[in-house]
């Protein structure tokens, strides 16, 4: 396998290189297949959703842990309520975004809507980290993890609908 960039000249951390290669390999395999069935494209999109979603959550957890040790405790009920509201607001915002991005058909639309949905649905991880840093409330953290689990389930189920976008442009799965 040839790398799409010269890794010796980059100033990237090895973990970043591995993640970049994993995402690039998924996209490459997705586009390499000339005709995908609905179930095959659903599997590709679910793998891609999982990769982007978990990367965002891992990044939010690492940043939150770093700041956790350097911050001080300050209970703020308003901040917790605002962060919970923002987490719940991600669902209708993601729905509107999905409706806008899914106007076109084809593989490009399916990939873009999958990336956007994974990022939107993983945003509550950042809110969970910020809220836990400031309040140190386990109850708040459990609520945010529950919201993340629900969004993950919705996102995985939505990948089946995203796979149908490939066939909606009339070219049976060929990229535009």
SULHUBEL-V840342 format. One record per pair of residues at least 24 apart in sequence whose C-alpha atoms are under 8 Angstrom apart, sorted by the first residue. I is the first residue (numbers start at 1). J is the second residue. D is the distance in whole Angstrom. If there is no record, write none. Layout:
# SULHUBEL-V840342
i | j | d
I | J | D
I | J | D
This chain:
# SULHUBEL-V840342
i | j | d
23 | 48 | 7
23 | 51 | 7
23 | 52 | 8
31 | 107 | 8
31 | 175 | 7
34 | 173 | 7
34 | 174 | 6
34 | 175 | 8
35 | 172 | 7
35 | 173 | 5
35 | 174 | 6
36 | 173 | 6
38 | 160 | 8
38 | 163 | 6
38 | 164 | 7
39 | 160 | 8
41 | 163 | 6
42 | 159 | 6
42 | 160 | 5
42 | 162 | 8
42 | 163 | 5
45 | 110 | 8
45 | 111 | 7
45 | 114 | 7
45 | 159 | 6
45 | 162 | 8
45 | 163 | 7
46 | 156 | 6
46 | 159 | 6
48 | 114 | 8
48 | 115 | 8
49 | 114 | 6
49 | 115 | 7
49 | 117 | 8
49 | 118 | 6
49 | 155 | 8
49 | 156 | 7
49 | 159 | 8
50 | 118 | 8
50 | 156 | 8
52 | 115 | 7
52 | 118 | 6
52 | 119 | 7
53 | 118 | 5
53 | 119 | 6
53 | 121 | 8
53 | 122 | 6
53 | 152 | 8
54 | 122 | 8
56 | 119 | 7
56 | 122 | 6
56 | 123 | 8
56 | 125 | 8
57 | 122 | 6
57 | 125 | 6
57 | 126 | 8
60 | 125 | 6
60 | 126 | 5
60 | 129 | 7
61 | 125 | 7
61 | 126 | 8
61 | 129 | 7
64 | 126 | 8
64 | 129 | 5
64 | 130 | 7
64 | 133 | 7
65 | 129 | 8
67 | 133 | 7
68 | 133 | 5
71 | 133 | 7
71 | 134 | 8
72 | 133 | 8
72 | 134 | 7
73 | 133 | 7
73 | 134 | 6
73 | 135 | 6
73 | 136 | 7
74 | 134 | 6
74 | 135 | 6
75 | 134 | 6
75 | 135 | 5
75 | 136 | 8
76 | 134 | 8
76 | 135 | 7
79 | 131 | 7
80 | 131 | 6
80 | 135 | 8
80 | 140 | 8
83 | 127 | 6
83 | 128 | 8
83 | 131 | 7
84 | 127 | 8
84 | 144 | 7
86 | 124 | 8
86 | 127 | 8
87 | 123 | 7
87 | 124 | 5
87 | 127 | 7
87 | 144 | 8
87 | 147 | 7
88 | 147 | 8
90 | 120 | 6
90 | 121 | 7
90 | 123 | 8
90 | 124 | 8
91 | 121 | 7
91 | 151 | 8
94 | 120 | 6
94 | 121 | 7
102 | 162 | 8
102 | 165 | 7
104 | 165 | 8
104 | 168 | 8
104 | 169 | 7
105 | 165 | 5
105 | 166 | 6
105 | 167 | 7
105 | 168 | 5
105 | 169 | 5
106 | 165 | 6
106 | 166 | 4
106 | 167 | 7
106 | 168 | 7
106 | 169 | 6
106 | 171 | 8
106 | 173 | 6
106 | 174 | 7
106 | 175 | 6
106 | 176 | 6
107 | 165 | 7
107 | 166 | 5
107 | 173 | 7
107 | 174 | 7
107 | 175 | 5
107 | 176 | 8
108 | 175 | 7
108 | 176 | 8
109 | 165 | 7
109 | 166 | 8
110 | 162 | 5
110 | 163 | 6
110 | 165 | 6
110 | 166 | 6
113 | 162 | 7
114 | 159 | 7
114 | 162 | 7
117 | 155 | 7
118 | 155 | 7
121 | 148 | 7
121 | 151 | 6
121 | 152 | 7
121 | 155 | 7
122 | 148 | 7
122 | 151 | 8
122 | 152 | 8
124 | 148 | 6
